[in-house]
Amino acid sequence: MLSLPPHLFFTMTHLRHLTLLIVLLAMANIARGQQDSTAMHISVDDVVITARQQILSLPDAKGNISINMDALNGVPRLGGAVDVLKLLQYTPGVAATQEGNTSLYVRGGDAGQSIVLLNGAPLYSPSHLLGFFSVLNTAHLSGLTLYKSGIPARYGSLTASITELRTHNHIPERVGIECNIGIIEADAAIKVPIGQRFALFASARHSYSSWLMNALVNQATMSYDFGDYGLGFVADLGRVGRLTFNSHLNSDLAEAEIFNYNAQCDLRWWNALGTLRLDTQLSENAELHNTLYASVYDNRLEPHIASNIFTVKAGVTDLGLKSYADINLESVRLEVGADCAFRRITPQAIALAKDSEQNRPREESVEVALYASAHWPLSRYFAIDGGMRISLFAHDKVWCYPEPRISLEFPITGRTKLWASYDMLAQYLHLVPQSNMSFATDYYMTSSRHTPPQLSHNFAIGYSSEALAGRIRWSIEAYYKYMFNVVEYDSRILDVLFGTADHKTMIHSGEGESYGIECSIGYSDSKIDAQLNYTLSKSLRLFEEINNGKPFPAHSHRGHNLTTLIAYKPSPRWTLSATFAYASGVPYTATKSIYISGNAFLREYGSYNGSKLPALHHLDLSVTYWFKCRRLSKNGINLSVYNVYARRNPLMISWDAQFRDGTIHINERRHIIYTILPSISWNIKF
């Protein structure tokens, strides 16, 4: 039985109002169903044509989003780099977070409740330092899909969303090369056919960003470099099937000298993953897909304070096998599969010397899942997607959960759809954040007797429609989530350094709920691609040990979230684009008062997450000029300005106290990472 207080729950009255609104919109189109069905083939064709202009798709029949990878070069860039994960923050249901954060906060979920998969393998730390951009080279990717409702049964170990990234898996007709040179980094990608049955893909990106870090970080001298590398091949083995191998490596190294503390700090982290996939055509109506993967994540923080050198390290090693069969019958599409993963985690350990380690030992676990799902179009006006995933997890205890999934789709006309979904999700891995930023000191821990698996019940209902032969598209979707065993961390990295961190007392399990409504409208034709998204939401948490057992806003709570993206192509040579984001301030715990006790300043805090940072908003503009050169299929210069009107969006607020003339003077400090950031980049495509 739910134990949250009655006022915390999303009231059934509100839920009925949202549901009624969506149903009424759908019913308004039923009367003209016959007329629309007559023109169904024309409208579908038009949608296919105009959809090619879309950068971000509107939510599909299950509320999910995809990105057109070929259209990304024309959008505004931060530091000259195109970033697919940051672009997802302009989609409905995904919060536009504070500056310096590429993490995805989807429908009130925390960053650790969303998973990024690269060819089926988990990518545990997808951001570079300060969250400027992700570790992904866009030219190496072929597609991206964000699942936030109606999540297929083949995906597990999450409670918020899945971001599925796919690399190239086809045999190209000719050699292709793409390069991008910006003010922070340069990247390149190549695809090479080897005969008619083999192909090689490779990509590399490297930074030269230390000058920018020194300009952004006060009171410190900082050097910082990163690199991203990808390698893959595709082999057509005839009757055996298609064999695909892909690998990814990214590494970061930051070195800072902090004058205020007479200290030096080194921070390094890296991801390495590889996937081997075999796709086999068993028969005309059946396919078998097998994926073997390995994913490793490691981070190390080495502060040099006086004569003491510490090493704070954490990491994840993940080995897994995924296998499923896709079967197409006359009226039903079936998917049956199994997953198995062995995982070793170092939650966070302190090494005072090379051969001595304190803190917790490594945590090893096994996760196994069986699942089956079916897509069944019962009639022209009704289709059902049903599935069941049974997951089993073993660490110091064995858990087993059934995870039912069901989605209903009502294609009322050729242009109008109504859908509804329910997902029950279980997650066995927890992310423990060390800061409000995308910072590499965050670490993972596995479910245990003290910290049980997270569970979530997700409900959604949506409606979408089109007009003007598919050029105008709009949708509205309402959702409700109730979560068990969500994690809240009540400590920071300094507690680890000074040996005061206690895993059992500083990490709490509680309950939470999130609800909201998402609205999207888009227009696209041969010259214009425009989209406006608005999300109204609320996300709350309840823990016995925090805030005196009273509900409080979650860190992911934003309230209002408004984003827009416009791309205008007046001619083949010019692309003008703009993005705008607005989000309510991030909740935080404010200092209520400061007083002196002996020789120390003591703080009294207000209610937990009872205050909010100022609202975040920024406008970004870009112009791209494309010109032809000999032997170049595409050649363009992009000029972007991030945060055009120099909005000072604070990352956090702190208070400094000074005792002068018998009086305590308190100074509020707003920490700003950056304001206006112009950039120029050169894109070359052979």
C-alpha positions in Angstrom: 0.0 0.0 0.0 1.2 3.5 -0.8 2.4 5.4 2.2 2.8 8.9 1.0 0.5 11.5 2.5 -2.7 12.2 0.6 -1.7 15.7 -0.5 1.4 14.3 -2.2 -0.5 12.2 -4.6 -1.4 13.2 -8.1 -5.1 13.6 -7.5 -7.5 11.5 -9.5 -9.4 14.7 -10.4 -6.3 16.2 -12.1 -5.7 12.9 -13.9 -9.3 12.7 -15.1 -9.1 16.3 -16.4 -6.0 15.6 -18.4 -7.3 12.3 -19.7 -10.7 13.8 -20.6 -8.9 16.6 -22.6 -7.0 14.1 -24.7 -10.0 11.9 -25.3 -12.1 14.8 -26.4 -9.5 16.0 -28.8 -9.5 12.5 -30.3 -13.3 12.2 -30.4 -13.4 15.5 -32.3 -11.7 13.9 -35.2 -13.8 10.7 -35.4 -16.6 12.4 -37.2 -14.4 13.2 -40.2 -12.7 9.8 -40.2 -14.2 8.7 -43.5 -13.0 11.9 -45.3 -9.5 11.5 -43.8 -9.3 7.9 -44.7 -10.0 8.7 -48.4 -6.9 10.9 -48.5 -4.8 8.6 -46.3 -2.3 7.6 -48.9 -1.6 11.2 -49.9 -1.1 12.4 -46.4 1.3 9.6 -45.5 3.4 10.3 -48.6 3.5 13.9 -47.7 4.6 13.1 -44.1 7.5 11.0 -45.4 8.7 13.8 -47.6 8.5 16.5 -44.9 9.8 14.3 -42.2 13.2 14.5 -43.8 13.4 18.1 -42.9 12.8 17.5 -39.2 15.8 17.7 -36.8 13.8 16.5 -33.8 10.8 14.3 -34.4 7.6 14.9 -32.6 6.6 12.1 -30.2 5.5 8.9 -32.0 2.5 6.7 -31.1 4.2 5.8 -27.9 5.5 9.2 -27.0 9.1 8.5 -28.1 11.6 10.8 -29.9 14.2 10.3 -32.7 16.8 12.7 -34.2 17.6 13.2 -37.8 21.4 12.8 -37.8 21.8 14.3 -41.3 20.3 17.6 -40.3 22.4 18.3 -37.2 25.2 20.4 -38.8 22.9 23.4 -39.1 21.9 23.8 -35.4 23.5 26.1 -32.9 26.7 24.7 -31.4 28.3 25.1 -28.0 32.0 25.5 -28.6 31.7 24.5 -32.3 30.7 20.9 -31.4 27.4 19.2 -32.3 26.0 17.3 -29.4 23.1 14.9 -29.7 22.5 14.4 -26.0 22.3 18.1 -25.3 19.9 18.4 -28.2 17.6 15.9 -26.5 17.1 18.5 -23.7 15.0 20.4 -26.3 12.4 17.6 -26.4 9.2 17.4 -24.4 9.5 15.6 -21.0 13.3 16.2 -20.8 14.2 19.0 -18.4 16.5 21.7 -19.6 19.0 21.5 -16.7 21.3 24.1 -15.3 24.4 25.1 -17.2 27.2 22.6 -17.3 25.1 19.5 -17.4 24.3 17.1 -20.3 22.5 14.6 -18.0 19.0 13.6 -19.0 16.2 14.3 -16.4 13.2 12.6 -18.0 9.7 13.0 -16.5 10.9 13.7 -13.0 13.5 11.0 -12.9 17.1 11.5 -11.8 20.1 11.3 -14.1 20.9 7.8 -12.8 17.4 6.5 -13.7 18.1 6.9 -17.4 20.4 4.7 -19.4 22.4 5.5 -22.5 23.0 2.4 -24.7 25.5 2.4 -27.5 24.7 -0.6 -29.8 23.1 -2.3 -26.8 26.0 -1.7 -24.4 25.6 0.7 -21.4 27.6 3.9 -21.6 28.0 4.8 -17.9 29.5 8.2 -18.2 28.4 9.9 -21.4 29.7 13.5 -20.6 33.0 15.3 -20.7 34.1 17.7 -17.9 31.5 20.3 -16.8 29.0 18.8 -19.2 29.9 20.9 -22.2 29.1 18.1 -24.5 28.9 14.3 -24.6 31.5 11.7 -25.4 29.8 10.9 -28.7 31.1 11.8 -32.2 28.0 12.5 -34.1 29.5 11.5 -37.5 30.0 8.0 -36.1 26.3 7.6 -35.3 23.5 6.5 -37.7 20.5 7.0 -35.4 19.1 7.8 -31.9 15.8 7.0 -30.2 14.7 8.2 -26.8 12.2 5.8 -25.1 10.3 7.5 -22.2 7.0 5.6 -22.3 5.7 2.4 -23.8 9.2 1.0 -23.3 9.7 -2.3 -25.1 10.2 -5.4 -23.0 13.7 -6.0 -24.3 14.9 -3.0 -22.3 15.5 -3.3 -18.6 17.4 -2.0 -15.5 15.9 1.5 -15.7 13.0 3.5 -14.2 12.9 6.7 -16.4 14.2 6.4 -19.9 16.3 4.6 -22.5 18.5 6.5 -25.0 19.4 4.1 -27.8 22.4 5.1 -30.0 23.2 3.2 -33.1 26.4 3.3 -35.2 26.6 2.5 -39.0 25.8 -1.1 -39.9 25.5 -1.0 -43.7 27.9 -1.4 -46.6 28.5 2.1 -48.1 28.8 2.5 -51.9 32.0 4.5 -51.7 34.5 6.0 -49.3 33.1 8.8 -47.2 35.0 11.2 -45.0 33.6 13.9 -42.6 35.6 16.4 -40.5 34.6 19.2 -38.1 37.1 21.7 -36.7 35.9 23.9 -33.9 37.4 26.2 -31.2 37.4 23.5 -28.6 37.8 20.2 -30.5 38.3 18.7 -33.9 36.8 15.4 -35.1 36.8 13.2 -38.1 35.0 10.0 -39.3 35.6 7.7 -42.2 33.7 4.9 -43.8 35.4 2.5 -46.3 33.8 -0.3 -48.3 36.0 -3.3 -48.7 34.6 -5.2 -51.7 30.9 -5.8 -51.7 30.7 -7.7 -48.4 32.8 -5.7 -45.9 33.1 -2.2 -44.6 35.2 -0.4 -42.1 34.2 2.6 -39.9 36.4 4.8 -37.8 36.2 8.1 -35.9 38.3 10.2 -33.7 37.9 13.5 -31.8 40.4 15.4 -29.7 40.3 18.6 -27.7 42.5 21.7 -27.3 40.4 23.3 -24.6 42.7 24.3 -21.8 42.5 28.0 -22.8 38.8 27.9 -22.4 38.9 26.2 -19.0 41.3 28.8 -17.6 38.9 31.5 -18.7 35.9 29.9 -17.1 37.3 28.6 -13.8 38.2 31.4 -11.3 41.1 31.1 -8.8 42.7 28.2 -10.6 45.0 27.2 -13.4 43.6 24.3 -15.2 44.7 22.1 -18.1 42.2 19.7 -19.6 42.2 17.4 -22.6 39.9 14.7 -23.8 39.7 12.2 -26.7 36.9 10.1 -28.2 37.6 7.2 -30.6 35.4 4.7 -32.4 36.2 1.7 -34.6 33.8 -0.8 -36.3 33.4 -3.1 -39.2 30.5 -4.8 -40.9 30.7 -8.2 -42.7 28.0 -9.7 -44.9 28.4 -13.5 -44.3 25.7 -14.5 -46.7 23.4 -17.2 -45.2 25.1 -17.0 -41.8 23.9 -13.4 -41.5 25.5 -9.9 -40.9 28.3 -9.6 -38.4 28.9 -6.2 -36.9 31.6 -5.1 -34.5 31.8 -1.7 -32.8 34.1 -0.2 -30.2 34.2 3.1 -28.3 36.9 4.7 -26.1 36.9 8.1 -24.5 39.4 9.4 -22.0 39.6 12.7 -20.0 42.4 14.2 -18.0 42.0 17.4 -15.9 44.8 19.0 -13.9 44.1 22.0 -11.7 46.2 24.2 -9.3 43.8 25.8 -6.8 45.5 28.9 -5.4 43.0 29.4 -2.5 43.9 26.1 -1.0 47.5 25.8 -2.1 46.6 22.4 -3.6 46.7 20.5 -6.9 44.1 18.1 -8.1 44.2 15.6 -10.9 41.0 14.0 -12.3 41.0 11.3 -14.9 38.2 9.1 -16.2 37.5 6.9 -19.2 34.9 4.7 -20.9 35.7 1.6 -23.0 33.1 -0.6 -24.6 32.8 -3.1 -27.4 29.9 -4.9 -29.1 29.8 -7.9 -31.4 26.5 -8.5 -33.0 25.3 -11.3 -35.4 22.0 -10.8 -37.2 20.7 -14.0 -38.9 17.7 -14.5 -41.2 16.3 -17.8 -40.0 13.4 -17.8 -42.4 11.3 -15.4 -44.5 9.4 -14.4 -41.3 12.0 -14.9 -38.5 15.3 -13.2 -37.5 17.7 -13.9 -34.7 19.8 -11.2 -33.1 22.7 -11.9 -30.8 24.9 -9.3 -29.1 27.9 -9.8 -26.9 29.2 -6.7 -25.1 31.7 -5.4 -22.6 31.6 -2.0 -21.0 34.2 -0.5 -18.6 34.1 2.8 -16.7 36.7 4.1 -14.4 37.3 7.5 -12.6 40.1 8.6 -10.3 40.5 11.8 -8.3 44.0 12.5 -6.9 44.2 15.6 -4.6 47.6 16.7 -3.6 47.2 18.5 -0.3 50.5 19.4 1.5 52.5 16.2 1.5 49.5 13.9 1.3 48.4 12.3 -1.9 45.0 10.5 -2.0 43.5 8.5 -4.8 39.7 8.3 -4.8 38.5 5.9 -7.4 35.4 4.2 -8.6 34.4 2.1 -11.6 32.1 -0.4 -13.3 32.9 -3.5 -15.4 30.0 -4.9 -17.3 30.0 -8.1 -19.4 26.8 -9.2 -21.0 25.0 -11.2 -23.7 21.7 -10.3 -25.3 19.7 -12.6 -27.6 16.2 -12.3 -29.1 14.2 -13.6 -32.0 11.9 -11.4 -34.1 9.0 -13.4 -35.6 6.5 -12.0 -38.1 3.3 -14.0 -38.3 0.3 -13.1 -40.4 -1.3 -10.7 -37.9 1.1 -10.7 -35.0 4.8 -9.7 -34.6 6.5 -11.5 -31.8 9.7 -10.8 -30.0 11.2 -13.3 -27.6 14.6 -13.0 -25.9 16.9 -13.3 -22.9 19.6 -11.1 -21.3 22.5 -12.0 -19.0 25.0 -9.6 -17.4 27.9 -10.0 -14.9 28.8 -6.7 -13.2 31.7 -5.7 -10.9 31.5 -2.3 -9.2 33.9 -0.3 -7.1 31.5 2.2 -5.4 34.1 4.6 -4.2 37.4 3.6 -2.6 40.3 5.6 -1.1 43.8 4.6 -1.7 46.4 6.3 0.6 49.2 4.3 -0.9 49.6 2.0 -3.9 49.0 -1.2 -1.9 46.5 0.0 0.7 42.8 0.6 0.1 40.1 1.5 2.6 36.4 1.8 2.2 34.1 -0.9 0.7 35.2 -4.0 -1.2 34.2 -4.5 -4.8 30.6 -5.4 -5.4 29.8 -8.3 -7.8 26.4 -9.1 -9.1 24.5 -11.1 -11.8 21.4 -9.9 -13.7 19.3 -12.3 -15.8 16.1 -11.5 -17.7 13.6 -13.3 -19.9 11.0 -11.5 -21.9 8.4 -11.8 -24.6 6.3 -9.2 -26.4 3.8 -9.0 -29.2 2.5 -6.3 -31.6 -1.1 -7.1 -32.5 -3.1 -4.8 -34.9 -6.6 -6.1 -34.0 -8.3 -3.7 -36.4 -7.9 -0.6 -38.5 -8.7 1.4 -35.4 -6.9 -0.5 -32.6 -3.5 -2.1 -32.0 -2.0 -3.5 -28.9 1.6 -4.0 -27.8 1.9 -6.3 -24.8 5.0 -7.7 -23.1 6.4 -9.2 -20.0 9.9 -9.1 -18.7 11.0 -11.2 -15.7 14.2 -10.0 -14.2 16.4 -11.7 -11.6 19.2 -10.0 -9.7 21.7 -11.5 -7.3 24.2 -9.8 -5.0 24.0 -10.2 -1.3 20.3 -11.1 -1.8 18.3 -12.4 -4.7 15.4 -10.3 -6.2 13.0 -11.3 -8.9 10.4 -8.9 -10.4 7.8 -9.3 -13.2 7.8 -6.2 -15.3 4.6 -6.0 -17.4 4.5 -3.6 -20.4 1.4 -2.7 -22.4 0.6 0.0 -25.0 -2.6 0.7 -26.8 -2.8 2.6 -30.0 -6.0 4.0 -31.6 -5.4 5.3 -35.2 -8.6 7.2 -35.4 -7.9 8.6 -38.9 -4.9 8.6 -41.1 -3.8 11.8 -39.4 -4.9 11.3 -35.8 -3.8 8.9 -33.1 -4.7 8.2 -29.5 -2.5 6.0 -27.4 -2.0 4.9 -23.8 0.7 2.9 -22.0 1.7 1.3 -18.7 5.2 0.1 -17.8 6.4 -1.5 -14.6 10.2 -1.1 -14.4 12.9 -2.4 -12.1 16.4 -0.9 -11.7 19.3 -2.6 -9.9 22.1 0.0 -10.4 22.2 3.3 -8.5 24.1 6.5 -9.5 25.4 8.5 -6.5 25.9 12.1 -7.5 28.8 14.2 -6.0 27.7 17.5 -7.4 25.0 19.4 -9.4 27.2 19.2 -12.5 28.1 16.4 -15.0 31.2 15.6 -13.0 33.3 12.5 -13.1 33.4 12.0 -9.3 29.9 10.5 -9.5 29.9 6.8 -8.9 27.7 3.7 -9.1 26.6 1.2 -6.5 24.7 -2.0 -6.8 21.4 -3.0 -5.1 21.9 -4.6 -1.7 20.0 -5.3 1.5 20.5 -1.7 2.6 19.7 -0.2 -0.8 17.0 -2.3 -2.5 16.2 -2.1 -6.3 14.3 0.9 -7.5 10.8 0.3 -8.9 8.5 2.4 -10.9 4.9 2.3 -12.2 4.6 4.5 -15.3 1.3 5.6 -16.9 0.9 7.7 -20.0 -1.9 8.8 -22.4 -1.4 10.8 -25.5 -2.9 12.3 -28.7 -1.4 13.5 -31.9 -2.7 15.0 -35.1 -1.6 16.5 -38.4 -2.8 19.3 -40.8 -1.8 20.8 -44.1 -0.7 17.4 -45.6 1.6 16.7 -42.7 3.4 20.0 -42.6 1.9 20.9 -39.2 2.1 18.2 -36.5 1.1 18.5 -32.9 0.7 16.2 -29.8 -0.3 16.3 -26.2 0.6 13.6 -23.6 -0.1 13.3 -19.9 1.9 11.0 -17.6 2.1 9.8 -14.0 4.9 7.9 -12.3 5.1 6.4 -8.8 8.5 5.2 -7.6 9.7 3.0 -4.8 13.2 2.8 -3.3 14.5 5.9 -5.0 18.0 7.0 -3.8 19.0 10.2 -2.1 22.6 11.0 -1.2 23.3 13.1 1.8 27.1 13.7 1.5 29.8 15.0 -0.8 33.3 14.1 -2.0 35.0 15.8 0.9 33.3 13.4 3.3 35.1 10.6 1.5 38.5 12.3 1.6 38.2 12.9 5.3 36.9 9.5 6.1 33.6 10.7 7.4 31.4 9.1 4.6 29.3 6.2 5.8 27.6 4.2 3.0 24.8 3.0 5.3 23.9 6.4 6.8 24.4 8.8 3.9 22.5 6.9 1.2 18.7 6.7 1.8 15.9 4.9 0.1 12.5 6.5 -0.2 9.5 7.0 -2.4 8.5 9.5 -5.0 6.0 10.5 -7.6 6.1 12.6 -10.8 3.3 13.8 -13.0 2.9 16.3 -15.8 1.6 17.1 -19.2 3.7 17.6 -22.4 2.7 19.6 -25.5 4.4 19.8 -28.8 3.7 21.5 -32.1 5.9 21.5 -35.2 6.0 22.8 -38.7 8.2 21.6 -41.6 8.5 22.1 -45.3 11.3 22.4 -47.8 12.7 25.5 -46.1 11.5 25.6 -42.5 11.7 23.2 -39.6 10.2 24.6 -36.4 9.2 23.0 -33.1 7.8 24.3 -29.9 7.6 22.2 -26.7 6.2 22.9 -23.3 6.1 20.6 -20.2 4.2 21.3 -17.0 5.3 18.9 -14.3 5.9 18.2 -10.7 8.3 15.7 -9.0 8.3 15.0 -5.3 10.3 12.7 -2.9 9.6 11.4 0.6 12.3 10.0 3.0 12.0 9.3 6.7 15.5 10.5 7.4 15.3 13.8 5.3 13.3 17.0 5.8 11.7 15.6 9.0 9.9 13.0 7.0 8.0 15.6 5.0 7.7 15.6 1.2 10.1 17.8 -0.7 10.8 18.7 -4.4 13.1 16.3 -6.2 16.4 17.6 -7.7 14.9 16.9 -11.1 11.8 19.1 -10.4 11.5 22.0 -12.9 7.8 22.9 -12.9 7.8 24.8 -16.3 10.0 23.8 -19.2 9.7 25.6 -22.6 12.0 24.9 -25.6 11.9 25.8 -29.2 14.0 25.0 -32.3 13.8 26.8 -35.6 15.9 26.1 -38.7 15.4 28.1 -41.9 17.0 27.3 -45.2 16.3 30.1 -47.7 18.7 28.6 -50.2 20.8 25.5 -50.6 23.8 27.5 -49.4 22.4 29.1 -46.2 21.0 27.6 -43.0 19.8 29.9 -40.2 18.8 28.4 -36.9 17.8 29.3 -33.4 17.2 27.5 -30.1 15.6 28.8 -26.9 15.3 27.1 -23.6 13.5 28.1 -20.4 13.2 26.1 -17.2 12.1 26.8 -13.7 14.9 27.0 -11.2 16.6 24.0 -9.7 15.6 23.2 -6.1 18.4 23.4 -3.5 18.8 23.7 0.3 19.5 27.3 1.3 21.5 28.5 4.3 19.0 30.1 6.7 21.4 31.7 9.1 25.1 31.7 10.1 26.4 32.1 13.7 29.7 31.8 15.6 30.5 29.0 18.0 34.0 29.4 19.4 36.2 30.1 16.4 34.0 28.4 13.8 31.1 29.6 11.7 28.0 27.3 12.0 25.2 27.2 9.5 21.5 26.6 10.0 19.8 25.3 6.9 16.3 25.8 5.6 13.9 23.1 4.5 15.4 20.4 2.2 15.3 21.6 -1.4 13.0 24.3 -0.2 14.6 27.1 -2.3 15.1 27.5 -6.0 17.8 28.9 -8.2 16.7 31.6 -10.6 15.0 30.3 -13.8 17.4 29.1 -16.5 16.9 30.6 -20.0 19.1 31.3 -23.0 18.8 32.0 -26.7 21.3 30.5 -29.2 21.7 31.5 -32.8 23.7 30.1 -35.7 24.3 30.7 -39.4 25.8 28.1 -41.7 27.1 28.8 -45.2 27.6 25.8 -47.5 29.9 26.1 -50.5 31.3 23.6 -53.0 34.9 22.9 -53.6 36.5 20.4 -55.9 36.1 16.8 -54.7 34.0 17.9 -51.7 30.4 16.9 -51.5 29.7 19.3 -48.7 31.7 22.2 -47.2 30.3 24.6 -44.6 31.2 27.3 -42.1 29.1 27.5 -39.0 29.0 30.6 -36.8 27.2 30.1 -33.5 26.5 32.3 -30.5 25.4 30.5 -27.3 23.4 32.6 -24.8 23.1 35.6 -27.1 21.9 38.0 -24.5 24.4 36.9 -21.9 22.0 35.5 -19.3 23.9 34.8 -16.0 22.4 31.4 -15.2 23.9 30.4 -11.9 25.1 26.8 -11.3 24.8 27.1 -7.6 24.6 29.7 -4.7 26.9 29.8 -1.7 27.3 32.1 1.2 30.6 33.4 2.6 30.8 34.7 6.2 33.3 37.2 7.5 33.6 38.6 11.0 34.5 42.2 11.0 34.0 44.9 13.7 32.1 42.5 15.9 29.6 41.8 13.2 29.1 38.7 10.9 28.9 39.8 7.3 27.3 37.3 4.9 27.9 37.5 1.2 25.8 35.6 -1.3 27.8 34.3 -4.3 26.3 33.0 -7.5 28.6 30.7 -9.3 28.4 31.3 -13.1 30.2 28.9 -15.5 29.8 31.0 -18.6 27.6 33.7 -20.2 27.8 34.4 -23.9 30.0 32.0 -25.9 30.6 32.6 -29.7 32.2 29.9 -31.8 33.1 29.1 -35.3 33.6 25.7 -36.9 34.3 24.2 -40.3 32.5 21.1 -41.5 34.0 19.1 -44.4 32.4 16.2 -46.1 33.9 14.1 -48.9 
